[in-house]
Amino acid sequence: MKKTQLLSVVLPTTCVWLITAVFLLIYAFDLLELFPNFAFLSQDFSQGLLVLFITACLATVGLFGTGVIIDRKPQITRHLITSSLLVNGVCLFLIVIGVDFLVLIVIALPIMGLFLGILASASGALYTVYSDVKKRGRIYALSLFLATIVPVISLPIVDILEADFRTPLLFIGSFSFICGILYPFLSKTIEP
């Protein structure tokens, strides 16, 4: 497996886990504090929780829909990965800006959920087809290692700099966007 092929398999999977782990499992709860509570429901149920629920539902739709599309037209896999990397990067930028304009978060989160589902399904399909059978575990472990090392490094840095959650989100958004720009060049030799 060439290095460019290895990168074209590792980077999308890394982005999926990076966005899922860092954003949805760590920093999404910081976003919930920005939303007001519903007046007619309990104090624990905010509008942000509803937006996160819709985001998760759209991610599930993205996962399934992408699987159906890839089964019918496998040649579209590269385009799905490229577009979802770019859209996820833009959505993370909008979420960072949305801290001051809540409507941007309400728009960006569900779109990010949908395209995160697309990225997860498409990168998983690409990984399954193109990773070397004898090194499959190591390749996936490399993706997870890269996705894990960023939070391990960024959380203390954010704490030391006394920054808020926008700093790592800006970094992840930039990483996803740059991967989206580079991906067509890295995956030239891949034809599903």
C-alpha positions as CSV (number, residue, x, y, z in Angstrom):
1,M,0.0,0.0,0.0
2,K,1.4,3.4,-1.0
3,K,1.7,6.2,1.5
4,T,-0.9,8.3,-0.3
5,Q,-3.3,5.4,-0.2
6,L,-2.6,4.8,3.4
7,L,-3.3,8.5,4.1
8,S,-6.4,8.4,2.1
9,V,-7.7,5.6,4.2
10,V,-6.4,6.9,7.6
11,L,-7.3,10.6,7.4
12,P,-11.1,10.3,6.9
13,T,-11.4,7.7,9.7
14,T,-9.3,9.9,11.9
15,C,-11.6,12.9,11.2
16,V,-14.7,10.8,12.0
17,W,-13.3,9.8,15.4
18,L,-11.8,13.2,16.1
19,I,-15.1,15.0,15.5
20,T,-17.2,12.4,17.3
21,A,-14.9,12.0,20.3
22,V,-13.8,15.6,20.9
23,F,-16.8,17.5,19.8
24,L,-19.8,15.3,20.5
25,L,-18.5,13.5,23.6
26,I,-16.6,16.4,25.2
27,Y,-17.5,19.9,24.0
28,A,-21.1,19.4,22.9
29,F,-22.1,19.7,26.6
30,D,-20.5,23.1,26.7
31,L,-22.9,24.1,23.9
32,L,-25.9,23.0,25.8
33,E,-25.2,25.7,28.4
34,L,-25.7,28.4,25.6
35,F,-29.3,27.4,24.9
36,P,-32.2,28.5,27.1
37,N,-34.5,25.9,28.7
38,F,-37.9,25.2,27.3
39,A,-40.4,27.2,29.5
40,F,-43.0,24.4,29.4
41,L,-40.7,21.5,30.3
42,S,-38.4,20.7,33.2
43,Q,-35.4,22.8,33.9
44,D,-33.1,20.0,32.6
45,F,-34.4,19.9,29.1
46,S,-33.0,22.7,27.0
47,Q,-33.4,23.6,23.3
48,G,-29.8,22.5,22.9
49,L,-30.6,19.0,23.9
50,L,-33.3,19.0,21.2
51,V,-30.8,20.2,18.6
52,L,-28.3,17.5,19.7
53,F,-31.1,14.9,19.4
54,I,-31.9,16.1,15.8
55,T,-28.1,16.0,15.1
56,A,-27.9,12.4,16.2
57,C,-31.0,11.4,14.1
58,L,-29.5,13.1,11.0
59,A,-26.2,11.3,11.6
60,T,-28.1,8.0,11.6
61,V,-29.9,8.9,8.4
62,G,-26.5,9.9,6.9
63,L,-25.0,6.6,7.9
64,F,-27.7,4.5,6.3
65,G,-28.3,6.7,3.2
66,T,-24.6,6.7,2.4
67,G,-24.5,2.9,2.7
68,V,-27.3,2.6,0.2
69,I,-25.7,5.1,-2.2
70,I,-22.3,3.4,-2.0
71,D,-23.8,0.0,-2.7
72,R,-25.4,1.4,-5.9
73,K,-22.6,3.7,-7.0
74,P,-19.2,2.8,-5.3
75,Q,-17.4,5.3,-7.5
76,I,-19.0,8.2,-5.6
77,T,-17.2,7.2,-2.4
78,R,-14.3,9.6,-2.9
79,H,-16.6,12.5,-3.6
80,L,-18.7,11.8,-0.5
81,I,-15.6,11.8,1.6
82,T,-14.2,15.0,0.1
83,S,-17.5,16.9,0.5
84,S,-18.2,15.6,4.0
85,L,-14.7,16.6,5.2
86,L,-15.2,20.1,3.8
87,V,-18.8,20.5,5.1
88,N,-17.8,19.3,8.6
89,G,-14.9,21.8,8.7
90,V,-17.3,24.6,7.7
91,C,-19.9,23.5,10.2
92,L,-17.3,23.5,13.0
93,F,-16.3,27.0,12.0
94,L,-19.9,28.1,12.1
95,I,-20.3,26.5,15.6
96,V,-17.3,28.5,16.8
97,I,-18.8,31.7,15.5
98,G,-22.3,30.6,16.7
99,V,-21.3,31.0,20.3
100,D,-22.1,34.7,19.7
101,F,-24.9,33.9,17.2
102,L,-26.9,31.0,18.4
103,V,-28.8,30.6,15.2
104,L,-25.6,29.5,13.5
105,I,-25.3,26.6,16.0
106,V,-28.9,25.6,15.3
107,I,-28.1,25.4,11.6
108,A,-24.6,24.0,11.7
109,L,-25.1,21.1,14.2
110,P,-27.8,19.2,12.3
111,I,-25.9,19.7,9.0
112,M,-22.7,18.5,10.7
113,G,-24.6,15.4,12.0
114,L,-25.8,14.5,8.6
115,F,-22.3,14.9,7.0
116,L,-20.6,13.2,9.9
117,G,-22.8,10.2,9.2
118,I,-21.9,10.4,5.5
119,L,-18.2,10.6,6.4
120,A,-18.4,7.7,8.8
121,S,-20.1,5.4,6.4
122,A,-18.0,6.4,3.3
123,S,-14.7,6.2,5.2
124,G,-15.6,2.9,6.7
125,A,-16.4,1.5,3.2
126,L,-13.2,2.8,1.8
127,Y,-11.2,1.4,4.8
128,T,-12.8,-2.0,4.3
129,V,-11.9,-2.1,0.6
130,Y,-8.5,-0.6,0.5
131,S,-6.7,-1.4,3.7
132,D,-4.1,-4.2,3.5
133,V,-5.6,-7.3,4.9
134,K,-2.4,-8.2,6.7
135,K,-2.2,-4.7,8.3
136,R,-5.8,-3.9,8.7
137,G,-5.7,-3.7,12.5
138,R,-2.6,-1.5,12.6
139,I,-4.1,0.8,10.0
140,Y,-7.3,1.3,12.0
141,A,-5.3,1.6,15.2
142,L,-3.2,4.4,13.6
143,S,-6.5,6.3,12.8
144,L,-7.6,5.9,16.4
145,F,-4.2,6.9,17.7
146,L,-4.2,10.1,15.7
147,A,-7.8,10.8,16.8
148,T,-6.9,10.1,20.5
149,I,-3.7,12.0,20.7
150,V,-5.3,15.3,19.7
151,P,-7.7,15.5,22.7
152,V,-4.9,14.2,25.0
153,I,-2.7,17.1,23.9
154,S,-5.4,19.8,23.4
155,L,-7.3,19.5,26.7
156,P,-4.3,20.5,28.9
157,I,-3.3,23.2,26.4
158,V,-6.8,24.7,26.5
159,D,-6.8,24.6,30.3
160,I,-3.3,26.2,30.5
161,L,-4.3,28.9,28.0
162,E,-7.6,29.4,29.9
163,A,-9.3,29.2,26.5
164,D,-12.8,27.8,26.0
165,F,-14.0,25.0,23.8
166,R,-13.9,27.1,20.7
167,T,-10.1,26.6,20.4
168,P,-10.1,22.8,19.8
169,L,-13.2,23.1,17.6
170,L,-11.4,25.6,15.5
171,F,-8.4,23.3,15.2
172,I,-10.6,20.3,14.3
173,G,-12.5,22.3,11.8
174,S,-9.3,23.5,10.2
175,F,-8.0,19.9,10.1
176,S,-11.2,18.6,8.5
177,F,-11.2,21.4,6.0
178,I,-7.6,20.9,5.0
179,C,-8.1,17.1,4.7
180,G,-11.1,17.9,2.4
181,I,-8.9,20.0,0.2
182,L,-6.0,17.5,0.1
183,Y,-8.2,14.3,-0.2
184,P,-8.8,14.4,-3.9
185,F,-5.1,14.5,-4.5
186,L,-4.3,11.8,-1.9
187,S,-6.9,9.5,-3.3
188,K,-6.1,9.7,-7.0
189,T,-5.0,6.1,-7.2
190,I,-8.1,4.8,-5.5
191,E,-10.9,3.6,-7.7
192,P,-13.6,1.8,-5.8
